[in-house]
């Protein structure tokens, strides 16, 4: 069964149940289902996902995740209206700092960071062989303050490997999706 052209532009987001499944692995998803769930970020369209996964039955897998309650169409999520009324007087203009003074340092969920580290270690072991030892040590020491540097070094090591070069982008996209960075 191929991907229908009407599904190529749909964008999906994770539901709270889907986020819980990523964190806890409690539902026993198959590896392909889990990989797809991780890659769904509310930005990538179905065609983007198909290109990343080289998946011929993507629409069926997306339907399975929808039926299980792990994802929903992004448009559907926007149609849900909150039950909160805000009066015009309740909203006040907040002071803003100059753009040069704003530093955004996102905090990454430790569970997602650990899962990303495991994915990086597994891919390094599989693709880099004996050359993986030093990068694995760096990955094991990875934390909130140095994760971007470690991801960059791991990415470069994959790109220099004959075995991993063609899959480096997919690995990096999966790690970025897991920890929620662009």
N, C-alpha and C positions, 0 to 999 in steps of 0.2 A: 504494500500500500504506500503510495507516494504522498508527498506533502501537497495538499490542495492549495491552489493559488489564492484562495480567499483567506487562508489562515496566515499567509506570509507576513502581513503587516500587523498582526495582533501583538500586543505587548501585555505580558503577565507580571503580576507581583506576587510575593509570598503572603500568605495569610498568617495570622498569629500561630495557627497550627503548623504551618510550614516552617516558620522560624523556630518553633519548639522542636520540630523533627530534626532540623539541622543541628541544633545544640545537643539533643539527647539521643538521637538515633533509636527511638523507641518503637517505630512502626515497622521495622524490617523491610525498608524499601530495597529494591534491587539496586546494584551499583549504577546502572544506567539511569534509573529514575532519580537517584540521589544526586548524581552528577548534573542532571538537568535542573533539579530543584536548586542546587547551589548556583548555577549560572543565571537563573531567573532573577533579574534585578530591577524590573520596572523601566528599564531603558532599552535593552536589547529586544528587537522584534523577533518574531518566530523565524524569519529568514536568517537573521543574525545567528540565532541559536542553531539552526540547521547547518550553517556554514562552520560553526565552531565544533559541532559534534559529528559532522558528516553522517547524519542520521536520516535514514530513509523513512522511518515510521515515526517521525517527530510528532505529527498531529495526534496520533494514537497515544503516545506517551504524555503529551500535554493534557489530553482528555482524561487520562488516568489520574494525573495529579490534581486536576480540577475536581473529579469525582471523589477523590480521597480528602478533599478539603485543604490541600496544601498550597494551592495557588488559585488566583482568579484573574479575570481580565482587568487590566488597569482601569478601563472606562467604567466597569462595574463598581470598582472601589470608590471612584469619584462621585458616583450617583447616590451614595449613602450620605444622608444629611444628619448632622449631629442634633441632639435634643437640647441644645443650649441656646438661649437667647441672650444677646449682648446689647445693652442699651447704648445709645450714642454717647452718653456721658461717661460710660465705663472705660472708653478707650481714650487714652491721653498720649500725646506725642512723647516718645522717649528720646532722651538726648543721645546723639550719635557721636562716636569718636571718629577722628580722621582715619581714613582707610589705611594709612601707613602705620597706625598704632595697633591695628587689629591683627592678632596672631591666632590662627586657628590650629589647635593641636588636638585632633580628634582622639578620643579614648576608644580603644578597640576592646570589645568584649574578650576577656581572657580565654573563654572557651573557643571562640572563633579563631583567635590568634594561635592557640594550641593546635587546632585542626589544620590551619594553614601551614604551621611548622611541620606537622606530620606529612602533609601532602608534599611539601618541599623536600623533606628528608627521603620519602619514598621515591620521588622522581629522581633525586640525585643518585640514590643507590642503584636504581634501575638503569639510568642513562649515563652516568659518569664513571661507573666502575671504581677502580682504585683511586681515581682522581677526586672522588667525592669526599674523602675523609676531612679535609680542611673546611670545605663549605658546610658539611654536616655539623661540624663543631660550632661554626658561626651560627647556624640555624638553631641549634640547641640553646645557645646563649641569647637568642633574639628576645627582645622585650619591647615595651611600649615606646621607648626612646630611640631605638635603633632599627626598627623593623623595615623602614624604607631602604636603608643602606643594605641590609641583609638580603632583601628581596632583589635589589638591583644586582648584587654580586652573584646571587643564585641564578638570576636570569642570564647574566653574561656567561656564566659557566655552562648553562644549557645551550646557549647560542654557539659556543665554541666547540661543543661536542657534535660529532657527526651523527650520533644516534638520536640526539634530542633536538637538533637544530629545527627540524620541521614542526615540532610540537611545542616549542618554547612559548609561543604566543598563547596557545591554549592553556598551558600550565599557569602562566602569569595571570591570564584572565580569571582562571578559577581561583587563584589565591587572592587576587584583588576583590573578587566578588565575595569570597568568604569573609574577608575582614572589612569590606565596605569602603574601599578606596577607589579613586579613579585613576 
